């Protein structure tokens, strides 16, 4: 029996990836995670897996899996962009990833892993090129540094290595992420708790709520992962976004309309007090991406044909799941 290893399997993207594998008839999955936040089990409760291994125990467990693994999806990481413990971040995101890379290359099996648009910092270019990469925090640097290791190994690789630089992913199973949850989830929760959505006032040259991000629905990101699994001759580092920068205002309007079943405009929604613009936090100055937009040239050149949901489409699907419909 050949297994698929998914790290971060009880987390956001990881659990949706397990679900995506299940939908393809794959249940021989070894789910790897850290369940110190025990309630995360809920993300896996409806999934079929073969085994669970604690993140800290995976390295010792790998010896027993020699010759028995089909592929590794490495989604696990500390994704808190405000984390300041650099030693923890580098061990968790960089050193752990290097050990997995070495093992996969020794075993000659694919490694499809999560990188991040955080490597680009404030941009303005979002191409998979060294001159575009200027991380603003230790999280971005940990991802950036592992990408550099991958680049050095690509020419002599023994098996597929594919890094996906996720842009702003949103969708089901992110409820546990707290402050690092998507703008879409924060908007949904604020609308229910205080009756309005809070967005940042103008900053970095943008008007109120007009900061722009490349928002990608989680199942679109999963589809990219599974496409690479089927094309093991394709290696490299690729952006994983929609290629469209969309405003926070547009996202908030999509959430409000999906919840209320309306088609109101931004002007109408602001007039009704359903959006509140709050001062930009001083602690985020110089550490915040006010604009991101994935350059999809390399992904398309690799042959990826899939289309990506608009904010309105993705938010409608997300709100439907949040409401249990």
N, C-alpha and C positions, 0 to 999 in steps of 0.2 A: 504493500500500500504506500502510495506517495502522498505526503501531506503538503498543505499550503500553510506557511507560517504568516500570521498577521500580527504585527506588534501594534500596540495602541488599540487593540481589538475591542475594548469596552468603551473606547472614547468616541469622538464625534465621527470623523471620516472613517476610522477603522471599523466601527460597527456597521456603518452603511456599506462598507466594502465586503464585510462578512455576509451581509444580507444579499449583496449583489452576486457573490460567489454561490450562495445557496440557490438563488434564482436560476443559476446555470447548472444546477444539479450537483454542486460541489459541497460536500459536508465534511470532508477529511481535512479539517482546519484546526491548527493549533493556535489558540487565541492567547496572546501574550499581553499582559498589562500589569498595572500596579493598582490594586483595589483598596488602597488606603482610603480612598473615597468609595466606600462600599456600595453606595447606591448606584454606582455606574453599572452594576450587573444588569440593571433594567434594560440597558441598551442591547444586551445579548440574549435576554430571556426568550425572545421569539426566534432566535437563530439556532441553527444546528452546527455544532462543533464536535470535534473528536476529543479535544483535551484542552485544558487551561494550564498555563505556566506563568508564574510570577515573573515580572520583568527582571528582577534581580537574580533569578535562578536560570534564566535562559542560557547563559554562557555554559553553565555546568551541564545543562540538558542537551546541548548540541551534539556532544559526543555520541549519544545514543541514537541520534537521528541521521548519522552519516549514511548516505545512499538512500534515504527515505523521504527526501523533501523535493517537491516539484518546483517551488518558487517561494520567495520571501517578499511580502509586502511590508515594508518598514514605515509604519505611520506614527509610531510612538515618539513623543518628544515633550519637553517642557516648552509650551507655546506662549508663556506669559512674557509679553514684550516689556513689561515693567519689572521683571525679575532682575535683581542687582547682584545676586550671588554668582559671580562668574565661574567659580570652580564647579559649582553644582551644574550650571548650564553646560559647561564644556564637557564634563563627564557624561551627563545625561544625553546630550544631543550630538556631541562630536566623537568622543572616545567610544561610546557604545556603538555608534554607527560604523566606526572604523572596524571594530571587532566583527560586526555582522558582515561587512563588505569582505573582509579577509576570509571568513568562513565560506561565504557564497562563492567566492572565486576558487577557493580550494575544492569545493564540492562541484564546481562548474554548473551552478544553478542561477537563474535570474534573480536580481535584486531590483525591485521597483520601490523607490523610496520617496518620502515627502521632503522636498525642499520648501522654500518660501520666497514670496515676493519681498519679504523683509530684507533680502540681500541687496535690493536696489536702493534702499534708503529713500531719500526724497526725489529720486529720479534726476532729470526728467525723462530719461530714456529707460525703457524696460525690455531690453534685449539681452539674450543670454550671452553676454560678452563681458570680459573683465573690466573694460572701461566704464561700463554702466553700473558696476557693483560698488556701492558705498553704504554699507549697513550703518544704521543709526543707534543700535543697541546690541547688547551681548547676545540676545536671541538671534538677531540677524547675522551677527558675526559667526556664531556657532554653525549656522546653516551654510553660510558662505565658505567657511573653512573646509567643511566636509565636501562641498562641491569642488573645491580646488583639488582635494585628494582624488576624487572621482575623475576629474579631467586628466590627472597624471596617469591614471590607471587604464583609461579607455583604450589606448592603442594596443596594450598587451593583455586585454581582458580575456578571460577564459569562458565567460558567459555574459549575458545581457546585464547591463547596468543602466537603469533609466531613472533620472531624478526629475520630479515634477514640482515646479515652483508654483505652489498654490497662491492665488490672489485672495480676495476676501470671500471665503467659503461660508455659506449660510444654509440652514436647513435642519431637518429633524435630527435628534440625538445630541444636540449641543447644550442641553439644559444645565448640565453640570459645570460648565465652563466659567460661570460667574462673570466677573468683569471682562473676561476675554471672549465672551459670547459675541455673536454677530450683532451688528446694528439692527438687523431685522428682528432678532429675538428681544433685544432691549426695547425696541419700539413697541412690539406686541405687549410685553409685560407692563411697560409704562402706560400704555393706553388703557389697560385693564385696572391698574392700581391707582393712577392719578387722573385718568381721563384725557391725557394728552401725551404727545411724543416730544421728548427733549432732544434738540440738536444743537450743535455748536454754532454760536454767532460767527460772524465773518472773521476770518483769520487767513494769513498767508496769501493775501490778495484776493480771497474769495468772499462773496457776499454770504449772508446768513444761510446756512444749510446748503450752500453750493459747492462745498468740498466734494470731490469726485473720487470714487473708487471703482475698481473692476470687481463687481459682485458676481460670484459664480455659485449656482445651486449645487448642493453636495452630490446629488446623484449624477450631475454632469461631470463632476470631478472623478467619481467612481467609474464612470464610463470610459474616461481617458485611461485610468489604471488598467482596466480589463482589456482595452484595446492593445496596450503594450504587452500584456501577458500573451496575447495571440500572435504577436509579431516580435519574436525573440531575436530577430536579426537587427532590431532597431535599438540603438543605445545612444546615450547622451543626456543632456540637461535641457528640459523643455518647460516653457511657461504653461501654466494650467489656469487659464482665465477665459473670459468671453471675448476679449479684445475690444470691449466697450467700457469706457468710463461713464458711470452714471451717478447722478448727484444724490446726496443724502436726502434732499427734499423729495426726489422722485421715489426713493425707497420708502420714506415715511408715508407718502401719499398712497403708495401701493399697499402698505400694511393697513392703513386706516380704511381704505376702500374695501379691502378684502374682509376686514372684520365687520364693517358696517353694511356691506353689500351695496355700496354706492359707487358712483363714478365721478366724484367731486374733483375739482381742480385744486391746485396748490393755493390759488388765491382764495377760493371758498373755504378751504380747510384752515388756512391761517386766520381768516376773518372770524371763524367760529372758535378760535382759541384752541384748536386741536394740535397745533405745533407750538412749542415754546423754544425760543432760542436763548441758550445759556452761555455765559462767558467762557471763552476758551481757557482750559486749565493751564496755569503757568508752568506746572511740572511737566507738561507735554511739549513745551516749546523746544524746538530743535530735535524732537524725537517722534514726530507725528507725520504720517504720510497723508497730505491733503489731496494728493492726486496719484492714482495708479491706473495703468492701462496696459494689459499684457500685449506684447508684440507676438502674434501667433505665427510668424513666418516660418520658424523652424518646425513647429508642430504640424503645420499644413504641408511643408516640404517632406516631412516624414511620412505623410500620407493620411493623417487623421482626418476623417470626413465629417465627423459629428458636428451638429449645430448646438448652440447653447441657449438656454432659456433667457428671456429678458427678465428684468426685475419684476415686472408685473406677473409674468407666468410663474416664475419661481416662488414669489411671495404668496401667490394664490394657492399653489400646491402646499407650501409650508403651513399657511394658516389653516388649511383644511385638515392637515394632520394634527396641528396643535389643538384644534377644536374637536378632534376625534370623529370627524365626519367620514 
